[in-house]
Amino acid sequence: MHNSQYRPDIDGLRTLAVISVVVFHFNNEWLPGGFIGVDIFFVISGFLITGIVYRQVEQGGFSFKEFFVRRVRRIVPAAMFVTLVTLLVGMVFMLPADSKALSESAIASVFSLANVYFWLFLDAGYFAASTDTVPLLHMWSLGVEEQFYLIWPVILLLSYKLGGMRLLFWVSVALAASSFLLSEFYVSKDPAFAYYMLPTRAGGLLIGCMTFMLTYKYATFSNKAVSEIFSVVGLGLIVWSFFSIDKASFPGFISLIPSIGGALLIASGSVGNSSVGRLLSFRPFVIIGLLSFSLYLWHWPILAFYRYAYGEPTFIGGMLCLFLIVGFTVFSYRYIETPFRKPSVRRVKFSVGAAVLVAVVISFSGLVYSSNGYVNKGYAERVSSMEELTKAAYSFRYVCQSSNHERLESLLNHDRCIIGPSDQAPSVLIWGDSNAAHYVGYLKAVAEHSRVSMRNLSHPACVPFFDNSSDFVTRDHESCDKFNQVIKSELGKYDTVIVGASWTAYFSRSDEFENEFRNTIDYLSKGVGNVLVAKKIPIFHEYDRQCAQKAITIPLMNCFERSRIDDEGDHRVNDLIEEIVSEYSNVATFTIRDKICDGVSCYAYLNSVPVYYNSGHLSLLGSEALGEKAVKEGSISNVFTFLRKAQE
């Protein structure tokens, strides 16, 4: 079994790995832990690569040159073809900034540094677009493997020469343990580093390496019962991982489970012919396994481009994506991947073909990058003119928002944070997180109309509670707490405080929300004359602020319909807020829900113009437009009441 040059069960295991990844990327609710398929691939790669290198080293015929030529034949043509097609599609259809970012990731992919690029430059922040629309994001795993292929043969050769397989095995154990420890450390300190970088992901590859060494050492051992136990336990660990591992806490130590599961399935096939091994060797599974590399390469950019244009796939959209994925996979495997891997393709011919692909990718990437993505000048001008409408509140100078409490302290008395009349001291304080900031446009219209000066200060992702704020926030805990204490010390300067936040988010994070909200409101009601609580606005999960710009080149986009949701009533947390606020005579709420919803539907557009920045935030100009509408209609009576009191 061990000496077999081909293991159909391993191709079947590849099928299990790639299908889990594809299913997860279609809809992560179908297979919540499907992303661990990448870890199974790592184990398989570690096992096979170690086998290739070790046998040649043992026989004294290992050549670094031949090893790398084989790796290049296996990876480069298909990977560069996908990269080139993806880049060309992005040049035509993506917005300039996105096209430029794509060109950067394409260059990184050429040099096997995609994982490093995404660790350093992928914007996964609070206001960032979804990473599901980054077409070459999946190339990070190839970067990890290719970097491993550069380092591992050297380690293997040196370890073998110094101490044979015994030393090599213990070096592998030490490196794997270090990798998992490092991964566990960084999963909370720097999640992007933990997820994308070789030092924290090498553990799975090294488990595959150790699996080869153990099965090679005990090559004559054969036991059907052991094989069955290994296969059942291995499959069980993988299936458990599919449904139980949370990506938010991955990789870390938990990544050991799918890695060990994959290793046990491989080892099972080395010591016997188990029932699971026979299932994995079923011909249709083997065929998909043979296609797995091309399938992995193509599925992600197709899904990413669909989401970039149309949002989450509908049934018809999903079927279209599946059709394209299958078609491109088969084409790539048959006409790109397989021909270049054949020994009959002479090295000169192969080198020229691969070099041309790489050169074309670099050339087009350079063109896009050097033009800042503005390859189509006319398109770029139209896009630029539309961007102002959907800018976030924080991009405007008079919105004082920062994640640094010291920066906000320095703005406590700064004129740029004031809206309304500039010839009077501000009597109203707008306080909260980014949801308070996005109301500044609305309140600006109110302030100018009512002749009341207001100061705004906001800390993103910071719950506006005076106590126990760390129980509700996921980052910047210390800065958030200090900011709130500064606000507490400043309350005496104002007659009215308007407080706003992403109440829905904080409500879902702790059972203590009601108590802490009540405590804060109680303190405010005693410390200032009047308090206004801005309710959470409707959330548009499928909203894309750039839809109108994208629709210039992407066909069949219905931006208005995608910005509509059924009006299913107010958020539960808003009802709770209303209930608590009603207990205080000097505290009230205000909402703009009636400007967005009509009882049947809610719209992220006003008069065919988008008013949202992202799914849960207004754009500042959209916020101001809603404020002007409210002033014109005379529908801000509760706000006016409190502002009049503040003036008296």
C-alpha positions in Angstrom: 0.0 0.0 0.0 2.8 2.4 1.1 4.9 1.9 -2.0 2.1 2.6 -4.4 3.0 5.6 -6.5 -0.6 6.6 -6.8 -3.2 6.8 -4.0 -6.8 7.2 -5.4 -8.0 7.7 -1.8 -5.9 10.9 -1.5 -7.6 12.3 -4.6 -10.9 11.4 -2.9 -9.7 13.3 0.1 -8.9 16.2 -2.1 -12.5 16.1 -3.3 -13.7 16.3 0.3 -11.5 19.2 0.9 -12.3 21.2 -2.2 -16.1 20.6 -2.1 -16.2 21.7 1.5 -14.4 25.0 0.6 -16.7 25.6 -2.4 -19.8 24.9 -0.4 -18.7 27.2 2.4 -18.0 30.0 -0.1 -21.4 29.6 -1.8 -23.1 29.9 1.6 -21.3 29.6 4.9 -24.5 28.6 6.6 -24.6 25.4 4.7 -21.3 24.2 6.0 -20.1 26.6 8.7 -16.6 25.0 9.0 -16.1 24.3 5.4 -13.1 26.6 5.3 -11.1 23.8 7.0 -10.8 22.1 3.6 -7.7 24.3 3.1 -6.1 22.7 6.1 -6.8 19.3 4.7 -5.1 20.4 1.5 -2.1 21.5 3.6 -1.9 18.1 5.2 -2.1 16.4 1.8 0.6 18.7 0.4 2.9 18.1 3.3 2.5 14.3 3.0 3.1 14.2 -0.8 6.0 16.7 -1.0 7.8 15.1 1.8 7.4 11.7 0.1 8.8 13.1 -3.2 11.8 14.9 -1.6 12.6 12.2 1.0 12.7 9.3 -1.4 15.1 11.2 -3.7 17.3 12.3 -0.8 17.4 8.8 0.5 18.5 7.5 -2.9 21.0 10.3 -3.3 19.3 11.7 -6.4 17.5 14.8 -5.1 17.8 17.9 -7.3 16.5 21.3 -6.1 16.3 22.3 -9.7 14.1 19.4 -10.8 12.0 19.7 -7.7 11.2 23.4 -8.3 10.6 22.7 -12.1 8.0 20.2 -11.1 6.4 22.6 -8.7 6.3 25.3 -11.3 4.8 22.9 -13.8 2.1 22.0 -11.3 1.2 25.4 -10.1 2.2 28.3 -12.3 0.4 27.8 -15.6 -3.1 27.3 -14.1 -2.6 29.9 -11.4 -1.3 32.6 -13.8 -4.1 31.8 -16.3 -6.7 32.4 -13.6 -4.9 35.5 -12.4 -4.8 36.9 -15.9 -8.4 36.3 -16.7 -9.5 37.7 -13.3 -7.3 40.8 -13.9 -8.8 41.4 -17.4 -12.4 41.1 -16.1 -11.5 43.4 -13.2 -10.1 46.0 -15.6 -13.3 46.1 -17.5 -15.9 45.9 -14.8 -14.5 47.0 -11.4 -14.3 50.5 -10.0 -10.9 52.1 -10.3 -9.9 51.7 -6.7 -10.9 48.1 -6.7 -9.2 47.4 -10.0 -6.0 48.9 -8.7 -6.2 46.7 -5.6 -6.8 43.7 -7.8 -3.6 44.6 -9.8 -1.6 44.7 -6.6 -2.9 41.3 -5.5 -2.1 39.9 -8.9 1.5 41.1 -8.7 1.8 39.6 -5.2 0.3 36.3 -6.6 2.9 36.2 -9.3 5.7 36.3 -6.7 4.0 33.8 -4.3 3.3 36.6 -1.8 -0.4 36.8 -1.9 -0.7 35.8 1.7 1.8 38.5 2.8 -0.1 41.1 0.7 -3.5 40.3 2.2 -2.1 40.3 5.7 -0.6 43.7 5.2 -3.1 45.4 3.0 -6.5 43.7 3.0 -9.0 46.2 4.5 -11.2 44.2 6.9 -12.1 47.1 9.0 -15.5 48.1 10.3 -16.3 50.2 7.2 -14.6 48.1 4.7 -16.3 46.3 1.8 -16.8 42.6 2.3 -13.8 40.5 1.6 -16.1 38.1 -0.3 -15.7 40.5 -3.2 -11.9 40.4 -3.4 -11.3 38.2 -6.5 -7.8 36.9 -5.8 -8.1 36.5 -2.0 -8.0 32.7 -2.3 -4.4 32.9 -3.7 -3.2 33.4 -0.1 -3.2 29.6 0.4 -1.0 29.1 -2.7 1.4 31.7 -1.3 1.6 29.6 2.0 2.3 26.4 0.1 4.8 27.9 -2.3 6.8 29.5 0.5 6.8 26.1 2.3 8.1 24.4 -0.9 11.0 26.8 -0.9 12.0 26.2 2.8 11.0 22.6 3.5 13.4 20.8 1.1 16.4 22.6 2.7 15.3 21.7 6.2 14.6 18.1 5.2 18.0 17.8 3.5 20.0 19.3 6.3 18.1 17.3 9.0 18.5 14.0 7.1 22.3 14.6 6.6 22.8 15.4 10.3 20.6 12.8 11.9 18.6 10.8 9.4 14.8 10.4 9.7 14.8 10.4 13.5 16.2 14.0 13.6 14.0 15.0 10.7 10.9 13.7 12.5 11.7 15.6 15.8 12.6 18.7 13.9 9.1 18.5 12.2 7.5 18.0 15.6 9.3 21.0 17.1 8.4 23.2 14.1 4.7 22.0 14.0 4.4 22.7 17.8 5.9 26.1 17.4 3.6 26.9 14.5 0.4 25.9 16.4 1.6 27.9 19.5 2.3 30.9 17.3 -1.0 30.5 15.7 -2.8 30.4 19.0 -1.0 33.5 20.2 -1.7 35.6 17.1 -5.3 34.5 16.6 -6.3 37.1 19.1 -3.4 39.5 18.7 -3.3 39.7 14.9 -6.0 37.5 13.4 -4.9 38.4 9.8 -1.3 37.3 10.5 -2.6 34.1 12.1 -4.8 33.2 9.2 -2.6 34.1 6.2 1.0 33.7 7.2 3.3 30.6 6.8 4.7 30.6 10.4 1.1 30.2 11.8 -0.2 27.9 9.0 2.8 25.6 8.6 1.5 23.3 11.3 -1.0 21.5 9.0 1.7 21.0 6.3 4.1 19.6 8.9 1.5 17.2 10.2 1.4 15.9 6.6 5.1 15.7 6.6 5.2 13.7 9.9 2.4 11.4 8.5 4.6 10.5 5.6 7.6 9.7 7.9 5.6 7.5 10.2 3.9 5.6 7.4 7.3 5.3 5.6 9.0 4.0 8.7 6.3 1.4 9.3 5.8 0.6 5.7 5.4 -3.1 6.3 2.7 -2.7 8.9 -0.7 -3.7 7.7 -3.8 -4.1 9.8 -7.4 -3.7 8.6 -8.7 -3.0 12.0 -6.2 -0.2 12.6 -7.0 1.1 9.1 -10.8 1.2 9.9 -10.2 2.9 13.3 -7.9 5.5 11.7 -10.4 6.2 8.9 -13.5 6.5 11.1 -11.8 8.7 13.7 -10.2 10.8 11.0 -13.5 11.3 9.1 -15.2 12.0 12.4 -12.8 14.7 13.3 -13.2 16.4 9.9 -17.0 16.1 9.9 -17.1 17.6 13.5 -14.9 20.4 12.3 -17.3 21.2 9.4 -20.1 22.0 11.8 -18.4 23.0 15.0 -15.3 25.2 14.3 -15.9 29.0 14.2 -13.8 30.9 11.7 -13.6 33.9 14.1 -11.3 31.8 16.5 -9.4 30.1 13.7 -6.7 28.8 13.2 -5.1 28.5 16.7 -5.0 25.1 18.5 -8.4 24.2 17.1 -6.9 23.8 13.6 -5.1 20.7 15.0 -8.4 18.8 14.8 -9.0 18.9 11.0 -5.3 18.5 10.4 -5.1 15.3 12.5 -8.3 14.1 10.9 -6.8 14.5 7.4 -3.6 12.8 8.6 -5.5 9.8 10.0 -7.3 9.3 6.7 -4.0 9.4 4.8 -2.4 7.0 7.3 -5.5 4.7 7.1 -4.8 4.2 3.4 -1.2 3.4 4.2 -1.9 0.5 6.6 -4.9 -1.1 5.1 -7.9 -0.8 2.8 -10.7 0.7 4.9 -14.3 1.2 4.0 -13.8 5.0 4.1 -10.8 4.6 1.9 -12.8 2.6 -0.6 -15.5 5.3 -0.6 -12.9 8.0 -1.2 -11.5 5.9 -4.1 -14.9 5.9 -5.8 -14.2 7.0 -9.3 -16.4 10.1 -9.4 -14.6 11.3 -6.2 -11.2 10.6 -7.8 -12.2 12.6 -10.9 -13.2 15.6 -8.8 -10.0 15.3 -6.9 -8.0 15.4 -10.1 -9.8 18.6 -10.9 -9.5 20.0 -7.4 -6.7 22.5 -8.1 -8.4 24.1 -11.1 -11.7 24.0 -9.2 -10.2 25.8 -6.2 -8.6 28.4 -8.5 -11.8 29.2 -10.4 -14.6 29.0 -7.9 -13.6 32.0 -5.8 -13.1 34.7 -8.4 -16.4 33.7 -10.1 -18.3 34.0 -6.8 -16.4 37.2 -5.9 -17.3 38.9 -9.1 -20.9 37.8 -8.8 -21.1 39.2 -5.3 -19.3 42.3 -6.3 -22.0 43.0 -8.9 -25.2 41.5 -7.7 -24.8 40.6 -4.0 -25.4 37.2 -2.5 -26.3 34.6 -5.2 -30.0 33.9 -5.7 -31.0 30.4 -6.8 -30.6 31.4 -10.5 -27.4 33.4 -9.7 -26.0 30.4 -7.8 -26.7 28.1 -10.7 -25.1 30.5 -13.1 -22.0 30.6 -10.9 -21.9 26.8 -10.7 -22.2 26.5 -14.4 -19.3 29.0 -14.9 -17.2 27.3 -12.2 -17.6 23.9 -13.8 -16.9 25.2 -17.3 -13.8 27.1 -16.4 -12.5 24.3 -14.2 -12.8 21.7 -16.9 -11.3 24.0 -19.6 -8.4 25.0 -17.3 -7.7 21.4 -16.3 -7.8 20.1 -19.8 -6.1 22.9 -21.8 -3.8 24.6 -19.3 -3.1 22.5 -16.2 -2.7 19.1 -17.8 -0.7 20.0 -21.0 1.9 21.9 -19.1 2.4 19.1 -16.6 3.1 16.5 -19.3 6.7 15.4 -19.5 6.2 15.5 -23.3 6.1 19.3 -23.1 9.8 20.2 -23.5 11.3 22.5 -20.9 12.0 25.2 -23.4 8.4 25.2 -24.7 7.1 25.1 -21.1 9.4 27.9 -20.0 8.4 30.2 -22.8 4.7 29.6 -22.2 5.0 30.1 -18.5 7.1 33.2 -18.9 4.7 34.7 -21.4 1.8 34.2 -18.9 3.7 35.8 -16.1 4.9 38.7 -18.3 1.4 39.4 -19.5 0.0 39.4 -15.9 2.8 41.7 -14.7 2.3 44.0 -17.7 -1.5 44.4 -17.3 -1.1 44.7 -13.5 1.5 47.5 -14.0 -0.8 49.3 -16.4 -3.7 49.3 -14.0 -1.6 50.2 -11.0 0.3 53.0 -12.8 -3.1 54.6 -13.8 -4.6 54.2 -10.3 -7.2 51.9 -11.8 -8.3 54.6 -14.2 -7.8 52.7 -17.4 -11.1 53.9 -18.8 -10.9 57.7 -18.3 -14.5 58.5 -19.2 -15.8 55.8 -16.9 -13.5 57.1 -14.1 -14.8 60.6 -14.4 -18.4 59.5 -14.1 -17.5 57.3 -11.1 -15.7 60.1 -9.4 -18.6 62.5 -9.7 -20.9 60.0 -8.0 -18.7 59.1 -5.0 -19.4 62.3 -3.1 -23.0 61.3 -2.6 -22.2 58.2 -0.5 -19.2 59.3 1.5 -19.1 58.3 5.2 -19.6 60.8 8.0 -16.0 60.5 9.2 -14.7 61.8 5.8 -16.1 65.2 6.5 -14.0 67.6 8.5 -16.9 68.9 10.7 -17.6 65.4 11.9 -15.3 64.7 14.8 -14.9 61.0 14.9 -11.8 59.1 16.0 -10.8 55.8 17.6 -8.2 57.6 19.6 -9.6 59.1 22.9 -6.6 61.6 23.1 -7.4 62.9 19.6 -11.0 63.4 20.7 -10.0 65.1 23.9 -8.0 67.6 21.8 -11.2 68.4 19.9 -13.3 69.2 23.0 -13.2 72.9 22.3 -12.4 72.9 18.6 -14.6 75.0 16.3 -14.5 72.4 13.5 -16.7 70.0 15.6 -19.6 72.5 15.7 -22.7 72.5 13.5 -25.3 75.2 13.4 -24.6 78.9 14.2 -21.0 79.7 14.8 -21.7 82.9 16.7 -22.8 81.1 19.9 -21.4 78.5 22.3 -22.7 75.0 21.6 -25.5 74.0 23.9 -26.0 70.6 22.5 -23.6 67.7 22.6 -23.9 64.8 20.1 -22.2 61.7 21.6 -21.8 58.1 20.7 -20.2 55.8 18.1 -20.3 55.9 14.3 -24.1 55.8 14.4 -24.1 59.1 16.3 -21.7 60.5 13.7 -23.9 59.5 10.8 -26.8 61.6 12.4 -24.6 64.7 12.2 -25.9 65.5 8.7 -29.5 65.2 9.8 -28.9 67.3 12.9 -26.9 69.9 10.9 -30.1 70.6 9.0 -32.1 70.8 12.2 -29.4 73.0 13.9 -29.3 75.5 11.1 -33.0 75.7 10.9 -33.6 76.1 14.7 -30.5 78.3 15.2 -29.0 76.0 17.8 -25.3 75.3 18.0 -24.2 71.7 18.5 -20.9 69.9 19.1 -20.3 66.4 17.9 -17.8 63.9 19.3 -17.9 60.2 18.4 -15.7 57.1 18.9 -16.3 54.3 16.4 -17.3 50.9 17.8 -17.6 52.4 21.3 -20.8 51.9 23.2 -21.9 55.2 24.9 -22.1 53.8 28.5 -20.3 55.3 31.4 -19.7 51.9 33.1 -18.6 48.4 31.9 -18.2 49.5 28.3 -15.6 46.7 27.7 -18.4 44.1 28.0 -19.9 45.5 24.8 -17.0 46.5 22.5 -14.8 44.2 20.5 -11.8 46.5 20.1 -10.2 49.7 21.5 -11.6 48.9 24.9 -9.3 51.2 26.8 -9.7 54.1 24.4 -13.5 53.7 24.5 -13.7 53.7 28.3 -11.5 56.8 28.6 -13.5 58.6 25.9 -16.8 58.0 27.8 -15.3 59.2 31.0 -14.1 62.4 29.3 -17.7 62.9 28.0 -19.0 62.4 31.5 -16.7 65.1 32.8 -17.9 67.5 30.1 -21.7 67.1 30.5 -22.0 70.3 32.6 -21.2 72.4 29.6 -24.3 71.4 27.7 -28.1 71.8 28.1 -28.9 68.9 25.9 -27.2 65.6 25.0 -28.1 63.6 21.9 -26.8 60.1 22.2 -26.7 57.6 19.3 -25.1 54.2 18.8 -25.5 50.9 17.0 -27.8 49.7 19.7 -28.6 46.4 17.9 -25.0 45.3 18.0 -24.5 46.0 21.7 -27.8 44.5 22.6 -26.7 41.2 21.0 -23.4 41.1 22.8 -24.4 41.2 26.4 -27.5 40.4 28.6 -26.6 43.4 30.6 -27.5 45.9 27.8 -30.8 46.9 29.4 -29.2 47.6 32.8 -26.3 49.5 31.5 -28.4 51.5 29.1 -30.8 52.4 31.9 -27.9 53.4 34.2 -26.5 55.7 31.5 -29.8 57.3 30.8 -30.5 57.8 34.5 -27.2 59.5 35.0 -27.7 61.7 31.9 -31.3 62.7 33.0 -29.9 64.0 36.3 -26.8 65.6 34.8 -28.2 67.6 31.9 -31.5 69.4 31.2 -32.6 67.2 28.2 -31.6 64.0 26.6 -32.4 62.7 23.1 -31.7 59.1 22.1 -31.3 58.5 18.4 -32.8 55.1 17.5 -31.1 52.6 15.3 -31.9 53.0 11.6 -33.2 50.2 9.4 -30.4 47.8 8.2 -30.0 46.9 4.5 -27.9 43.8 4.5 -27.6 43.7 0.7 -27.0 47.4 0.2 -24.1 48.4 -2.0 -23.3 52.2 -2.0 -21.3 51.8 -5.2 -24.1 50.0 -7.1 -24.9 53.0 -9.3 -21.2 53.4 -10.3 -20.8 49.7 -11.0 -24.0 49.7 -13.1 -22.2 51.9 -15.6 -20.3 48.9 -16.9 -22.0 45.9 -15.3 -25.2 44.8 -17.0 -28.5 43.8 -15.4 -27.9 45.6 -12.1 -31.1 46.8 -10.4 -29.7 49.1 -7.7 -33.1 50.5 -6.5 -34.5 47.0 -5.9 -31.4 45.9 -4.1 -31.8 48.8 -1.8 -35.3 47.9 -0.8 -36.3 45.7 2.1 -39.7 44.7 3.5 -40.8 46.8 6.4 -41.1 44.3 9.2 -41.4 46.8 12.0 -38.9 48.4 14.2 -35.9 46.7 15.8 -36.6 45.1 19.1 -33.9 47.1 20.8 -35.6 50.4 19.6 -38.8 49.3 21.4 -36.8 48.6 24.5 -35.2 52.0 24.3 -38.6 53.6 23.9 -39.9 51.8 27.0 -37.0 52.9 29.2 -36.9 56.5 27.9 -40.7 56.9 28.6 -39.9 56.6 32.4 -38.1 60.0 32.3 -39.7 63.4 31.8 -36.6 65.0 30.3 -35.6 62.2 28.0 -37.0 61.4 24.6 -36.2 59.5 21.4 -36.0 60.5 17.8 -36.1 58.4 14.7 -35.9 58.9 11.0 -37.5 55.6 10.3 -40.6 57.4 8.8 -38.3 59.0 6.2 -37.0 55.6 5.1 -39.9 53.2 5.5 -43.6 53.6 4.5 -45.1 50.6 6.3 -44.6 48.3 3.4 -41.0 48.7 2.4 -37.9 50.5 3.5 -35.6 52.3 1.0 -32.0 53.2 1.1 -32.6 55.8 -1.7 -34.3 59.2 -1.5 -35.6 60.5 -4.8 -33.5 58.0 -6.7 -30.3 59.1 -4.8 -28.7 56.7 -2.3 -28.7 58.0 1.3 -26.8 55.1 3.0 -23.0 54.6 3.2 -23.2 50.9 4.0 -25.8 48.5 5.3 -26.1 50.2 8.7 -24.8 53.7 8.3 -26.2 56.8 6.5 -23.9 58.7 4.2 -23.4 62.2 5.5 -25.0 63.9 2.5 -27.8 61.4 2.7 -28.3 62.1 6.4 -28.4 65.8 5.6 -30.9 65.3 2.8 -33.2 63.4 5.2 -32.8 66.2 7.7 -33.7 68.8 5.1 -36.7 66.7 4.2 -37.8 66.5 7.8 -37.4 70.3 8.3 -39.4 71.0 5.1 -42.2 68.7 6.2 -42.2 70.0 9.7 -41.8 66.4 11.1 -39.1 67.0 13.7 -41.4 68.1 16.5 -39.7 66.1 19.2 -36.3 67.4 18.3 -37.5 71.0 18.2 -39.2 70.6 21.6 -35.9 69.7 23.2 -33.9 72.3 21.3 -36.3 75.0 22.3 -35.9 73.9 26.0 -32.2 74.1 25.5 -32.4 77.7 24.3 -34.7 78.8 27.1 
